[in-house]
Every structure is written in C-alpha cells, then in structure tokens.
Amino acid sequence: MSRPRPVHTRAARRLLVAQGWVIGCVAASECHAATAPTPLAYFLHSAGPASAPVRLLGWGLAALCVGVCVAIATLLALAFRGTRDAADPSLQSDATPEDKEAEARGAAAEGWANRGNDSGATSPTDRRANRIVGIGTAISTVLLFGALLSMLRVLAAVADPPRASTLTVHVTAYDWWWKASYSTPSGASFATANEIHIPTGEPVQIELESADVIHAFWVPALAGKTQAIPGQVNRQWIEADHPGVWRGQCTQFCGPQHAHMALEVVAEPPDAFARWTGNEARPAAAPGNAAAQHGAQVFMARCAACHTVRGTDATGAQGPDLTHLASRRLIAAGALANTSANRLDWIAHAQRIKPGSLMPGIVLTPAEAGDLGAWLDTLQ
C-alpha cells in the first residue's frame, strides 16, 4: 500500500519545477530577443566589444546562482525524505521492548565511556554529515574564486578600447536631458541633444560631466554605467559592431523626471556618419515661406532665451540646441516621438508631459502655433 507523499517533499519538487520554468523562460527570451527586443535588457543582447564580455559574465553568474538553488533544493528534498523515512512507523524495526531497552543501555554506557573525550569517535551519520559540509565548502570556495577571477578579467577587458579612439563626444547631463557636443577629426564642432551618433566599428570616447546633480550614463547594449558628476569629467568608451539604434538611460536617481531621462545612440556606417556630421555642422536653413518666417519671429520672441539655433539670433544655453531639431527621432529626452504634432504639444503642455522640467508651457494662438510649427519643420 502506497504512503501519502509528505508536504515537504512535494514543496521541494515544486521548487525544482519552478526553477526549471524560470530557466526555460530566460532561454525563450533569448530566442525572441531579435524579434521582440527589450532595449535595456543587457542580459539578453549586446552590440559591441565593451558590452559582450559583461553579457557573458551575466549569463555565467546566473547559471552559477541557478545551480546553487537547484543543489539546495535537491538537498532539502533528500533531507525531507530522510526525515519522513525516520518518522514512518512502518520502517521501524520489529525489535521487542526488551531489545530496545538493552540498546539504550548500551548507548548510555558508550556515552559514559567517552565522557570528556571530545575527540572520540563519531557516529557514521555525523561523519557523513561532516564530509558533505566539507565537500560543499570546498566546491563553494572554488566557484566563488572562479567568479571573482571572471569579474576581474571582464573589468580588464572593458577598461580600455582595443585601439585609440578617433572621435570624442562630450556629454553633459542636465535635469532631465543630455547634451552631446562634437569635435570631429574634420574640425567641425556642434551640439545636439538626447541623440548620439557614432560610426560603426570604431571606438568612441565619451567624456561625461553633469551641470547640476549626479547622473549616470548607461547604454547597456554598448557599455556599462558611468556616473556624470558636477565638477568632474569621467570617461568611458563605446563601440557598435553593426548599424542600429540603442536606447540609453540615466540610472542614478536625479529627481522627479529621472525615469524620463533617456537618450539614443545611433550607430551608422562611416560614410553615413560623415554625412550626418556634415549636416549637423551647418547652420539652420533660412525660412522658405511667409509662415515659416513668422514662425521664426515667434521663436525669437518666446524661445530664444533658452535655446540655440545656429545661424539665427537664438543663442540661449539653458535648453537643448535645436538647430536640426526636426532630424531627431525623439524629443523631451525620449518622452515623445519627434513629430510636428508632438513638438507643438510639448511646447504648449511641457509641464503636463514632464512635470518639474525647466521647460514652461507656452501659450500660443492657433496662428502662432501653426507658423512656429512650420518653421520648426524646416530644422532638418
């Protein structure tokens, strides 16, 4: 007749099943990473030599943790099973009360004989337990030492680029957006906002500082985190193996809109990057019609104190450079897609979209809004 399975054993087996399910989910996520990418999931994919070692290290540490959990669950299951067997009356011996009394007297006599002798012989059960503890300690020490060596190797691998950088981008963090200033090898100098373009296959030096509080620059598909600190310049390097767009994020809590302080890194072939830098270095195009001309006048009256548009009288430094605003993918540090309607919505309702930002909501008449939108559309 079968005995009911103890609750402890069932719980241990459910734990093993749950761990297997988690491992399966992670593997499935890896398989679908290309079709359903998760922008900040550095655990699933990488796109450059500064992030690939970190990704492999993450998988190795995850496998180590899962293995430890499985081993613990297995030992718990065995312990619960042993407890069950010891407590099961059907597994007890058929010894008579007299035999049990004699066995107890013998155990007591052995204990009296070994009194005061802590180094005396131990029971087989104790020896087996001590052996298991010793083996477990040795294995844990080896695994932890291996993990330490792996982390040190990864740190050494990502500390410096494989070759000297030919491009340096100076990134300044503000509450809550990013300014990217370029000085290209061709001598061009310009600034953009919340969008960093880099050539593929080339290491790029990133110089980081903050204009207000401590921020942290992180583009997980390309490199690890580096803090941006007021009054200090920190450096890191990024490199993209292939063209693409990768999302970055501030990871140091910096105020109410910390979660809406994103950026994008756009990697493109060297010839496309050269075309982009050439276009960015040019001043803004002159307005082509009466509506755009009036829109430029509205901008100079209402926006030029905070924003720069090269080629015009707008030289404000408090907000992002808008010289080629319409060519960017996103606005408001990733809060909105960069469309004509969203640009006007941001101008009129900045505090609703991003409360606490330094961008005020600006009240415009329908005619002013239409003309301003027409001019902003020309900032390609």
N, C-alpha and C positions, 0 to 999 in steps of 0.2 A: 504494500500500500504506500503510495507516494505521500510525502510530507509536504505541508504548505511551505512555500519559499519565504524566508524571513524578509521583513520590510527593508532591513539594512542592505541585504544583497540586491534586492530589486532597485533600491535607490542608487547603489554603486553602478549597476548595469545601465540605468537610465543616464547617469552622468557620462559614462563611456559613449552611449549613443549620441548624447547632446554634443560631446566634443567632436565626434565624427561628423555630425551635421554641420558644425561650425567650420571644420576643415573643408568640407565639400562646398560650402557657400563661398569661402575665400577662393577656392580653386575656380569656381564658376565665375566669380567676379573677375578673376584674371583672364579667363577665356573671353569675356564680353567687354574687356576694357577698351578694345579698339572700336567697338560699335556703340558703346554707351559710356564714354569717358567720364570720369569723375575728376574735375580739374585739380583739386587739392589732394588727391589720393596718391602721395608719393610711394605708398606701399605697393601700388598696382602697376605703375609705369614710370619710366624715366626717359629723358630725351637728350641727355648729354653726359659727358665723361665725369662731371662733378656730381651727378646725381645717381648714376648707375651703381657705384660701389655702396652708396647708402641704401639703395633699394635691396641689393643682395644681402647686405648686413641685416636689414629689417626682416627679410624672409628667414635668414638663419636664426635670429633671435626668436622669431615667432615659432619656428619649428622646435627650438630648444624648450620654450615655455610649454608648448603643447605636449611635447614628450614627457616633461616633468609632470604635467597634470595627468596624463594617461598612466604614468607609473604610480603616482599617488593613488589614483582611483583603483588601479589593479591591486595594490597592496591593501587598500581598505576593503575591497571585495574579499580578498583572501582572509583578512583578519575577521571580518564579519562571519565568513563561512566557518572559520575555526571556532569562533565563539558559539555559533549555532550547534556545531557538532559536539562541543564540550557540554552544552546545556541540554542536549537531546537525551531523554531517559532511555530511549531505545538503543543508544550507542554505548551506554554504560555497561560495565562488566556484570556478570551474574554472581559475583562473589557474595558469600554469606556474611552476615553481620560480624561473626567471629573473625573471618578473614580480614575484613576491613579494619576491625579493632587492632588486630595484630600488625597490619600495615602501618596504621597510625603510630603504634608504639615504636615500630622500627624507625620511622621518620623522625620521631621525637628523640630517640637515642642517638641517631646520626647528627641531629642538630646540636645535642648536648656535647657530643664528642668534638664537634668543630667550633665550639664556642670560643670567641676571642681570636679566631683564626680567619681574618677577612680574606686572606689569600688562599683559602681552602678550595677544594674542587667545587665547581659549579655544575648545575644540572645541565643535561643536554639541551633543554629548552632555552636556558639562559645563554649557553654557548652559541646556539644558533642565532638567537636574537642579537648578541654582540657581533657576530660575524656579519649579519645583514647590515647592522648600523655601520660597521667599519667599511664594508664594500660601498654602501650608499654614500658615505662621507668622501671616500676616495674618488668615486665617479663624479660627485658634485664638484669637488675641487678641480678635477681635470676639465670639466665642462665650463666652469666659471673662468678658469685661467685661459681656456681657448677663446671664450667670448671676449675677454679682455684683450687678448692679442689681436683678434679680428677687428675690434673697435679701434685699436691703435693703428693698425695697418690702413684702415679706411680713413682715419684722420690724416695720416701722412699722404695718402693718395689724393685727397681733395684739397690739401693745404695750398698748393701752388699749381698753376696751369702747366700743361706739358710743354708749352713754348711761350715765348714772350707775347704779351698782348699788344696788338697794334691799334686798338680802339679803347678809349676810356670814356665812360659815361658817368657824369657826376649827378647823383640822385639825392635830392633834398626832400625830406619828409615834412609835411605840414599837417595840421589838423584840418581836414582829413583828406589829403590828396598828395600826389607825388609829382615833383618837378624833375624832369630829366634834361640835363644840359650836355650838349655835344660839342666836342672839339675834334673834328675828323682829321685824318692824315693830310687831306687836301687843303686844310686851313679853314674850313667852314665852321662857324660857331652859331649855334641856335639853341633854343629850348622848346620842349614840348611838355605835355602833362599826361600822366597816368598811362602812357604807352611808350614802351622802349623797343626800338627796332635794332636788331643785330644781324650780322651776316652769318650764315651757316658755316660750320667747320672752322670757326675762328674763336679763340678765347677772347672774352671781353672783360676788361677790368671795370668793376663797379665801385665807385667811391661814394660812401654813404655818410650823410650827416642829417641832423634834424634842426628845424627852425624854431621848435617850441618845446615839445616833451619827448620822451624816449619812445621811439617806434621800432619795429623790426621788419626788415625786408625779407620776403620769402617767396620764391618761385619754385615750388617743390619738384617740378619736373626737370628743373635745370640745376638747382643747387640748394644747399641748406640755408638756414636762417642766419642773418647777421643784423645786429642792432644798429639803429641810427640814433646817435646820442648828441644832444646840443653841445657845441664847442669841441667836438671830436670827429675826426674823419676815420671811419672804418672801411676796410676794403675786402672785397670778395671777387671771385671770377665766375662767369657763367659761359657756357658754350652749348650750342644746339647742333645735334647731329644732322638734322633734316629740317626743311621748312615747316612752319606751323605757328600756332598761336597758343601761348600758355599763360594761364592766369596766375597772378601773384596776390599776396595778401599781407597786410600788416598783422603780425602775430603778437605784438606787445600791446596790452590794453592801454589805450590812449585817450579815452573819453567816450561820450555817448554814441558817436558815429564810428567807433572803432571797426565794427563789423562791415561798414560800408566804405572802407578804405582799401580798395582793390586796385590792381593795375594789370596790364597785359604786356607780355613780351612777344613781339612778332619777329620770328626768325625767317629770313628770306635769302635766296641766293645772292652772292656778292654783287652781281650786276643789278639786280632789283634793289638791293640796299643802296648802291651808289646812286640810282635814280631817285630813291626816296630822300637821301641826304641832299641831293641837288635841289629837289623841290622844296624841302624844308628850309634850306638856306636862303631861298628867295623871299623878298617881301611880299606882302599881300597884294593881290591884283586890284587895280582901280575899279570902282563900281562901273558897271556897264550900262545901267539904265537909271531913270529918274527915281524909281522906287528904291533901288539899292543905294543911290546917292543919299536919299533922305534917311534910309536906314543907317548909313554910316554916321550921319549927323546925330541921330538918336543915340547911337552907341557912344559917340564922343561926349555927349551931354550926360549920359546916365551910367556909363560903364567904364570909361577910360581911366578913372581914378584908381581902379583896382587891376585892370587888365592891360596887357601889352598886345598890340597888333603892329608888327614891324612894317614900316612903310607908311604909317599914319602918325597922327599926333598922340595916339594912345600909348602911354609908357608906364602904366601902373604896374606895381610889383607885388601887390598883396595877393592876387589871384593868378590862375594859370595864364600862360601865354596862349593867345587864341589866333595867332597868325594863320594857321592852317587847321582851324577847328573842324571844319566840315570833312576833313580827310580821315578823322579818327573813328574808331569803331564804337567807342563808348564815351559817355560824359558823366560828370559828377563822380569820378573815381569808381566807375563800374556800376553806378546805381541805375543808369538808363542807357538804352541803345541810342546811338547818335543819329537821330532823325530830325527833320525840320520841326515836326510837331513836338517832339520831346525837348528840343532846345528851347522853344518858346514856353513850354510847360515848366521847365526848370527855371527860366528867368522869372516867371510870374509866381511860382509856388515853391521856391527853393526850401523854405522852412517847413513846408508840409512834406516834401520828399526827403529832406535830410535835416531834421531839426537840430539846432545848435551850431550849424555851419556858419561861416562868416559871410556866406552869400545871402544877401537880403532878397526878399520877394519884391520885384519891381512892378509897379502898376503902370500899364501902358494902355493907350487907346487902341481899339482894333486896327486903325490905320497905322499907328506907330508899330504895333506888333507885326503886322504884315510886312511893312517896309524893313524893319530890323531883321526879320526872318529872311527876307530876300537878300539882304547884304551878307548875313552870316552864311547863307548857302554858297556864296562866292569864295569863301575862305577855304579853298581846296589846296 
